[in-house]
Amino acid sequence: MRNYLAFIHKDANSDYTVTFPDFPGCVTAGSTLDEARAMAQEALPFHLEGLLEDGEALADPMLLEEALEVDPANRRAVAFLVEVPIEEPMIRINITAPKAALARIDRYAQAHGMSRSAFLIQSARLIMQKGA
């Protein structure tokens, strides 16, 4: 499961438009807030399935702060999360690491209810989001 940001925008004399900062090409709309939100729940998974079928990798979900910087119009919109039940295919990799470091990683991951792989992926995402 992944949660992606969506923004509901409303201009005078228009429907409610929903945009997704992680996927600029994906836009939907509804005549009411509830309809716009429901359309977003359908549009985003459909869009992501197409990306995956085309062999494209899915973007990691953007942080709210990043989304507000990407498009200043998002500051005047209502933000919400769209849960997408799509996961990218897993790939097995081999890494080389010091035995003691792996032991520390395993202890930390286990204490926090994660596998070694989940810990390493989550750690990498956090570092990449910070721009380090």
Secondary structure, DSSP 8 states (H G I E B T S, - for coil): -EEEEEEEEE-TTS-EEEE-TT-TT-EEEESSHHHHHHHHHHHHHHHHHHHHHTT--------HHHHHHH-GGGGGSEEEEEEE--------------HHHHHHHHHHHHHTT--HHHHHHHHHHHHHHHT-
